[in-house]
Structures are given as C-alpha cells and as structure tokens.
C-alpha cells in the first residue's frame, strides 16, 4: 500500500449567502454583487500563486452558499477551476441550497463537469426552518433533485441536521422518511451544535438533552442501514461506492489545497489557514496562519481522523507511513481490554457502540510515545 504524498485534492470556499442561518459559524458574508468578482479575482490569484499543477482527484466547492452566485459569476468561478488539472474522473462537488439553485444553474454545473451535488436540506420542519432562517418548498426540492438526476448528476448528498430545541423522534422520522423518498446516494447527518456569536447562541437557544440526542443518533443509524446505506463515517452514510472521496482525504490525513477566505490547507507537513476577513482577502492580504507539524502531530491527526471511519486505521499503512508499529506508540492492548478499540485483520477501529462517545476515546490518542 503506497503512501500518498502529493496534493491531489482541492477545496474552494465561496463565502457568500443570501441569508445567514441561525446556527452557522462558518466563514460567510451576505451576498454583495460588488464584492463577488473582486473575490473571484483574488481567488484566481491565490490559486495561481500556490497551485503546483498536480492532478486533482477531487475538487469541492463549498461555502457559504455557492449556489447563490448568478450565472455570470458561476461561469467566472468555473473558468478559474478549469485551470486546475482534472478530468472526467475527478469528483467535483458543488454545495447548493434549495432556495438559490435553479435548473439553469444545474445545467451550467453539468456543462462544467460537476458530478456531485451536496444539498443543504437540514430539515423539513416548518417551525425549525423559521428558527434557522431558512425557506423550503417540498415540491421544489423534489423537482430539483429529479432534474439533477435526469440530466446525469445522480451522485447527490443531502445534509440532515437534527437535535433542534423542542423537537423529538417523530420530527426526525419525518425528515428521514422524506430524505429516503429523494433516494440520494449519500446522506450527511449533524446534531445541532450551538457556537458562540451565532444567532442561536445570542438568543440562548438550548440543545436537547443527551439521552434524546443519543436516541436520535441510533435511530438514524438503524433506519439508514435498513435502507442499504453504509454508515462509513461517524456522521456520514452512503450507498455502495458513493462515499465522499473528497472528505475521505481529510479522514485519511492526506494532503489538500484550500483556496478562499477562511480556507484550510495541508501542504508539506503544514496546516495552513487563511484569514477569515473578506476585506483582507480581496486586497490580497490573505494572512495565512501556519502550523508546522512534527512526527508526533502527524500521528495524532492520523489517529483522531482515521478512527472516525468504519474501516479505521490500517496498521500496515501506518507502519509504512511512520516507520513504526502502532503498538510501539500506544498501549493498544489496554485500549482493547477496555473495549475502546478492536483489531480486525490489519486495522484498528472503534466499535460502533462507542461511536456516540468517540471523543472520550480519541483523548487516549493525544499522548504519543514516539522515539
């Protein structure tokens, strides 16, 4: 098994949104037509300055809300993306919201080779939609999904968010049933987290209790597994062969480019984060923060990311990558005795019954004995 060393994945951040969701702490700004082309010019310059011409296995366009850009702005964005070395085998993902995507935009995405769409559905609950400042028309959702499939973009992810205040299992069941009706190839699920400086935090919105949150997590697992989805990562499900290739590069601790305001990269043993200031970015003052990783840092990332996967961390690959047996670095036998991890063939993984509390297990991998 060869260790990957090149940067064969790219993330591109589009920060613009027509509305700001009440829970969102991502790097975003209100859509301003005056800013968009200035931003895209800075994005083009950043890519020109940093990108080294490697073939890209995946390209992920996220946000913000990339689908809020108009047709001319999208054309400019994809003219920039065309400069990345890619082909029809490249997984190109584009994030959409249903209130800003149109058939005309989907036609354009298809024309430029987008072969994976990720839709932020979150919920169908009208009360919750009002709380999070979102709009959703059920019939329009169905039309957009069906149209995307009709023109050939059949690899579709749907985002589900659960755990909103004053919701219960029955609310969750309605959302899951609707998503299953859409029959996407991939489903990403997120329990609501309330972050500082969001509208939810300012309004002192509360999380549901832990027991209900656990019941919801377990229900999602059971229901989606019954419907032939593989629970391949803590929060992600896919039909066979439709795992997110781009996100797998993160979980496998591979290198990647991150372009745009607030974007992160992992290049040449450095984790690099761009400034979150769009004013600085469009003035070409990106202000990158850099963290140089030593061998200990890299091993920690390898474990806390890789153990999120159902397949876990491959022991042979680990040895090839770090020239050390995992057993020489961690007290794996003690972790096995405590039923925190299991060894299956050549892999170490966290058993499913511990997934909900995985953070308490990952703590054990923050202390590294590497000599």
Buried (B, 14 or more C-beta within 10 A) or exposed (E): EEEBEEBBBBBBBBBBBEBBBBBBBBBBBEBEEEBBEBBBBBBBEBBEEBBEEBEBBBBBBBBBBBBBBBEEBBEBBBEBBEEBEBEEEBBBBBBBBBBBBBEEBBEBBBEBBBBBBBBBBBBBBEEBBEBBEBBBEEEBBEEBBEBBBEEEBBBBBBBBBBBBEEBEEEBBBBBBEBBBEBBBBBBBBBBBEBEEEBBBBEEEBEBBEEEBBEBBBBBBBEBBEEBEBBBBBBBBBBBEEBBBBBBBBBBBBBBBBBBBBBBBBBBEEEBBBBBBBBEBBBEEEBEBEEEEBEEBBBBBBBBBBBBBBBBBBBBEBBBEBBEBEBEEBBEBEEBEEEEBBBBEEBBBBBEEEBBBEBEEBBEBBEEBEBE
